[in-house]
Amino acid sequence: MNFENIRTVCTTVLYMVSSVLFIRGIKLLGKADTARKGNLMSSVGMLIAVVTVLFEKQVTDTV
């Protein structure tokens, strides 16, 4: 496996994790008891997605 294949797999996994966190967080926003946790989960999911896009598009020089 070369570097590009590993990078593609990591990117795909990170997108999947971020989408699950985001969707689950949105679902938790429906109740007052779980809204704070849902907001945190959605925020973490979006942060993972944004950082993944920055690394995927090679906006930074760290990768």
N, CA, C and O atoms as CSV, one atom per row, in Angstrom:
chain,resi,resn,atom,element,x,y,z
A,1,MET,N,N,0.834,-1.180,0.000
A,1,MET,CA,C,0.000,0.000,0.000
A,1,MET,C,C,0.880,1.246,0.000
A,1,MET,O,O,1.791,1.375,0.818
A,2,ASN,N,N,0.604,2.138,-0.904
A,2,ASN,CA,C,1.403,3.358,-0.937
A,2,ASN,C,C,0.730,4.460,-0.125
A,2,ASN,O,O,-0.357,4.275,0.423
A,3,PHE,N,N,1.390,5.595,-0.060
A,3,PHE,CA,C,0.939,6.707,0.778
A,3,PHE,C,C,-0.418,7.242,0.337
A,3,PHE,O,O,-1.241,7.590,1.184
A,4,GLU,N,N,-0.666,7.313,-0.945
A,4,GLU,CA,C,-1.939,7.844,-1.448
A,4,GLU,C,C,-3.111,6.951,-1.055
A,4,GLU,O,O,-4.182,7.451,-0.711
A,5,ASN,N,N,-2.918,5.639,-1.103
A,5,ASN,CA,C,-3.987,4.726,-0.693
A,5,ASN,C,C,-4.294,4.860,0.793
A,5,ASN,O,O,-5.459,4.874,1.191
A,6,ILE,N,N,-3.259,4.956,1.604
A,6,ILE,CA,C,-3.445,5.121,3.042
A,6,ILE,C,C,-4.147,6.437,3.327
A,6,ILE,O,O,-5.040,6.501,4.172
A,7,ARG,N,N,-3.751,7.469,2.634
A,7,ARG,CA,C,-4.358,8.792,2.816
A,7,ARG,C,C,-5.837,8.771,2.433
A,7,ARG,O,O,-6.665,9.370,3.119
A,8,THR,N,N,-6.167,8.086,1.347
A,8,THR,CA,C,-7.556,7.990,0.907
A,8,THR,C,C,-8.402,7.232,1.924
A,8,THR,O,O,-9.526,7.634,2.225
A,9,VAL,N,N,-7.867,6.145,2.449
A,9,VAL,CA,C,-8.596,5.361,3.450
A,9,VAL,C,C,-8.813,6.187,4.719
A,9,VAL,O,O,-9.913,6.194,5.273
A,10,CYS,N,N,-7.781,6.875,5.176
A,10,CYS,CA,C,-7.905,7.706,6.379
A,10,CYS,C,C,-8.925,8.821,6.176
A,10,CYS,O,O,-9.722,9.106,7.070
A,11,THR,N,N,-8.903,9.443,5.019
A,11,THR,CA,C,-9.855,10.509,4.716
A,11,THR,C,C,-11.281,9.983,4.729
A,11,THR,O,O,-12.176,10.617,5.288
A,12,THR,N,N,-11.490,8.839,4.122
A,12,THR,CA,C,-12.827,8.249,4.085
A,12,THR,C,C,-13.318,7.900,5.486
A,12,THR,O,O,-14.474,8.156,5.824
A,13,VAL,N,N,-12.451,7.322,6.291
A,13,VAL,CA,C,-12.828,6.960,7.661
A,13,VAL,C,C,-13.162,8.214,8.472
A,13,VAL,O,O,-14.139,8.226,9.221
A,14,LEU,N,N,-12.362,9.258,8.326
A,14,LEU,CA,C,-12.631,10.495,9.062
A,14,LEU,C,C,-13.939,11.139,8.628
A,14,LEU,O,O,-14.670,11.672,9.463
A,15,TYR,N,N,-14.247,11.098,7.337
A,15,TYR,CA,C,-15.531,11.619,6.865
A,15,TYR,C,C,-16.690,10.826,7.451
A,15,TYR,O,O,-17.705,11.403,7.841
A,16,MET,N,N,-16.543,9.512,7.515
A,16,MET,CA,C,-17.611,8.677,8.072
A,16,MET,C,C,-17.816,8.966,9.561
A,16,MET,O,O,-18.950,9.081,10.027
A,17,VAL,N,N,-16.725,9.080,10.294
A,17,VAL,CA,C,-16.819,9.382,11.725
A,17,VAL,C,C,-17.475,10.742,11.938
A,17,VAL,O,O,-18.347,10.890,12.795
A,18,SER,N,N,-17.056,11.728,11.158
A,18,SER,CA,C,-17.625,13.066,11.326
A,18,SER,C,C,-19.102,13.095,10.964
A,18,SER,O,O,-19.883,13.789,11.616
A,19,SER,N,N,-19.495,12.359,9.945
A,19,SER,CA,C,-20.913,12.353,9.579
A,19,SER,C,C,-21.762,11.656,10.636
A,19,SER,O,O,-22.874,12.099,10.925
A,20,VAL,N,N,-21.255,10.573,11.216
A,20,VAL,CA,C,-21.996,9.886,12.280
A,20,VAL,C,C,-22.140,10.797,13.498
A,20,VAL,O,O,-23.221,10.889,14.080
A,21,LEU,N,N,-21.059,11.466,13.883
A,21,LEU,CA,C,-21.130,12.390,15.016
A,21,LEU,C,C,-22.105,13.527,14.747
A,21,LEU,O,O,-22.883,13.905,15.623
A,22,PHE,N,N,-22.063,14.067,13.544
A,22,PHE,CA,C,-22.930,15.187,13.199
A,22,PHE,C,C,-24.398,14.768,13.210
A,22,PHE,O,O,-25.235,15.463,13.786
A,23,ILE,N,N,-24.712,13.653,12.588
A,23,ILE,CA,C,-26.102,13.193,12.526
A,23,ILE,C,C,-26.612,12.812,13.915
A,23,ILE,O,O,-27.739,13.143,14.282
A,24,ARG,N,N,-25.785,12.122,14.672
A,24,ARG,CA,C,-26.181,11.741,16.033
A,24,ARG,C,C,-26.377,12.988,16.901
A,24,ARG,O,O,-27.308,13.048,17.704
A,25,GLY,N,N,-25.508,13.972,16.739
A,25,GLY,CA,C,-25.646,15.214,17.495
A,25,GLY,C,C,-26.914,15.966,17.152
A,25,GLY,O,O,-27.571,16.510,18.040
A,26,ILE,N,N,-27.269,16.004,15.871
A,26,ILE,CA,C,-28.511,16.653,15.453
A,26,ILE,C,C,-29.710,15.947,16.090
A,26,ILE,O,O,-30.662,16.593,16.527
A,27,LYS,N,N,-29.653,14.624,16.136
A,27,LYS,CA,C,-30.753,13.859,16.739
A,27,LYS,C,C,-30.885,14.179,18.228
A,27,LYS,O,O,-31.998,14.265,18.746
A,28,LEU,N,N,-29.765,14.355,18.912
A,28,LEU,CA,C,-29.806,14.648,20.343
A,28,LEU,C,C,-30.286,16.066,20.647
A,28,LEU,O,O,-30.664,16.355,21.783
A,29,LEU,N,N,-30.277,16.946,19.664
A,29,LEU,CA,C,-30.739,18.312,19.888
A,29,LEU,C,C,-32.254,18.391,20.078
A,29,LEU,O,O,-32.769,19.436,20.476
A,30,GLY,N,N,-32.961,17.317,19.804
A,30,GLY,CA,C,-34.416,17.316,19.890
A,30,GLY,C,C,-34.971,17.373,21.304
A,30,GLY,O,O,-36.128,17.754,21.487
A,31,LYS,N,N,-34.196,17.013,22.294
A,31,LYS,CA,C,-34.664,17.011,23.683
A,31,LYS,C,C,-33.816,17.967,24.508
A,31,LYS,O,O,-32.611,18.096,24.290
A,32,ALA,N,N,-34.455,18.629,25.448
A,32,ALA,CA,C,-33.738,19.591,26.289
A,32,ALA,C,C,-32.682,18.907,27.154
A,32,ALA,O,O,-31.644,19.497,27.454
A,33,ASP,N,N,-32.945,17.670,27.554
A,33,ASP,CA,C,-32.000,16.948,28.417
A,33,ASP,C,C,-30.690,16.625,27.708
A,33,ASP,O,O,-29.631,16.602,28.336
A,34,THR,N,N,-30.756,16.378,26.418
A,34,THR,CA,C,-29.576,15.932,25.676
A,34,THR,C,C,-29.051,16.978,24.694
A,34,THR,O,O,-28.140,16.692,23.917
A,35,ALA,N,N,-29.612,18.180,24.723
A,35,ALA,CA,C,-29.231,19.200,23.737
A,35,ALA,C,C,-27.765,19.619,23.873
A,35,ALA,O,O,-27.082,19.827,22.870
A,36,ARG,N,N,-27.293,19.740,25.087
A,36,ARG,CA,C,-25.898,20.156,25.283
A,36,ARG,C,C,-24.932,19.112,24.719
A,36,ARG,O,O,-23.949,19.453,24.063
A,37,LYS,N,N,-25.222,17.848,24.981
A,37,LYS,CA,C,-24.393,16.758,24.453
A,37,LYS,C,C,-24.484,16.709,22.929
A,37,LYS,O,O,-23.479,16.488,22.254
A,38,GLY,N,N,-25.679,16.912,22.389
A,38,GLY,CA,C,-25.860,16.919,20.940
A,38,GLY,C,C,-25.105,18.047,20.268
A,38,GLY,O,O,-24.518,17.864,19.201
A,39,ASN,N,N,-25.121,19.209,20.893
A,39,ASN,CA,C,-24.385,20.346,20.346
A,39,ASN,C,C,-22.890,20.063,20.323
A,39,ASN,O,O,-22.207,20.386,19.352
A,40,LEU,N,N,-22.387,19.465,21.387
A,40,LEU,CA,C,-20.964,19.121,21.452
A,40,LEU,C,C,-20.597,18.082,20.395
A,40,LEU,O,O,-19.576,18.216,19.720
A,41,MET,N,N,-21.424,17.051,20.251
A,41,MET,CA,C,-21.141,16.003,19.260
A,41,MET,C,C,-21.154,16.569,17.842
A,41,MET,O,O,-20.287,16.241,17.031
A,42,SER,N,N,-22.129,17.411,17.547
A,42,SER,CA,C,-22.205,18.014,16.212
A,42,SER,C,C,-20.998,18.904,15.945
A,42,SER,O,O,-20.451,18.904,14.842
A,43,SER,N,N,-20.589,19.657,16.948
A,43,SER,CA,C,-19.430,20.538,16.793
A,43,SER,C,C,-18.150,19.750,16.545
A,43,SER,O,O,-17.345,20.119,15.691
A,44,VAL,N,N,-17.965,18.675,17.285
A,44,VAL,CA,C,-16.779,17.835,17.089
A,44,VAL,C,C,-16.805,17.198,15.706
A,44,VAL,O,O,-15.773,17.115,15.041
A,45,GLY,N,N,-17.972,16.752,15.272
A,45,GLY,CA,C,-18.099,16.177,13.934
A,45,GLY,C,C,-17.742,17.172,12.845
A,45,GLY,O,O,-17.044,16.825,11.893
A,46,MET,N,N,-18.212,18.400,12.973
A,46,MET,CA,C,-17.896,19.421,11.974
A,46,MET,C,C,-16.415,19.799,12.022
A,46,MET,O,O,-15.806,20.044,10.981
A,47,LEU,N,N,-15.837,19.847,13.214
A,47,LEU,CA,C,-14.411,20.147,13.327
A,47,LEU,C,C,-13.577,19.079,12.631
A,47,LEU,O,O,-12.633,19.402,11.910
A,48,ILE,N,N,-13.914,17.822,12.840
A,48,ILE,CA,C,-13.199,16.731,12.170
A,48,ILE,C,C,-13.334,16.857,10.658
A,48,ILE,O,O,-12.361,16.665,9.929
A,49,ALA,N,N,-14.539,17.181,10.183
A,49,ALA,CA,C,-14.762,17.311,8.741
A,49,ALA,C,C,-13.953,18.460,8.149
A,49,ALA,O,O,-13.357,18.309,7.083
A,50,VAL,N,N,-13.925,19.599,8.822
A,50,VAL,CA,C,-13.181,20.759,8.305
A,50,VAL,C,C,-11.683,20.480,8.283
A,50,VAL,O,O,-11.009,20.795,7.303
A,51,VAL,N,N,-11.161,19.893,9.350
A,51,VAL,CA,C,-9.730,19.575,9.390
A,51,VAL,C,C,-9.383,18.547,8.316
A,51,VAL,O,O,-8.323,18.635,7.697
A,52,THR,N,N,-10.258,17.584,8.092
A,52,THR,CA,C,-10.031,16.581,7.047
A,52,THR,C,C,-9.983,17.224,5.672
A,52,THR,O,O,-9.130,16.875,4.856
A,53,VAL,N,N,-10.883,18.154,5.406
A,53,VAL,CA,C,-10.879,18.855,4.115
A,53,VAL,C,C,-9.588,19.643,3.940
A,53,VAL,O,O,-9.005,19.643,2.856
A,54,LEU,N,N,-9.138,20.309,4.990
A,54,LEU,CA,C,-7.902,21.093,4.889
A,54,LEU,C,C,-6.704,20.204,4.571
A,54,LEU,O,O,-5.860,20.572,3.754
A,55,PHE,N,N,-6.624,19.047,5.205
A,55,PHE,CA,C,-5.521,18.143,4.916
A,55,PHE,C,C,-5.667,17.475,3.557
A,55,PHE,O,O,-4.678,17.258,2.857
A,56,GLU,N,N,-6.908,17.148,3.181
A,56,GLU,CA,C,-7.136,16.487,1.897
A,56,GLU,C,C,-6.785,17.408,0.731
A,56,GLU,O,O,-6.198,16.968,-0.258
A,57,LYS,N,N,-7.137,18.664,0.847
A,57,LYS,CA,C,-6.871,19.624,-0.229
A,57,LYS,C,C,-5.465,20.214,-0.138
A,57,LYS,O,O,-5.092,21.081,-0.928
A,58,GLN,N,N,-4.698,19.737,0.829
A,58,GLN,CA,C,-3.309,20.148,1.045
A,58,GLN,C,C,-3.190,21.651,1.250
A,58,GLN,O,O,-2.323,22.307,0.672
A,59,VAL,N,N,-4.076,22.179,2.083
A,59,VAL,CA,C,-4.029,23.590,2.425
A,59,VAL,C,C,-2.861,23.850,3.367
A,59,VAL,O,O,-2.268,24.929,3.347
A,60,THR,N,N,-2.532,22.857,4.193
A,60,THR,CA,C,-1.410,22.988,5.112
A,60,THR,C,C,-0.227,22.171,4.600
A,60,THR,O,O,-0.393,21.297,3.749
A,61,ASP,N,N,0.939,22.451,5.107
A,61,ASP,CA,C,2.147,21.745,4.680
A,61,ASP,C,C,2.548,20.630,5.644
A,61,ASP,O,O,3.630,20.060,5.500
A,62,THR,N,N,1.709,20.309,6.615
A,62,THR,CA,C,2.097,19.325,7.621
A,62,THR,C,C,1.961,17.894,7.145
A,62,THR,O,O,2.561,16.998,7.739
A,63,VAL,N,N,1.194,17.646,6.096
A,63,VAL,CA,C,1.010,16.271,5.614
A,63,VAL,C,C,1.738,16.094,4.312
A,63,VAL,O,O,1.712,15.008,3.733
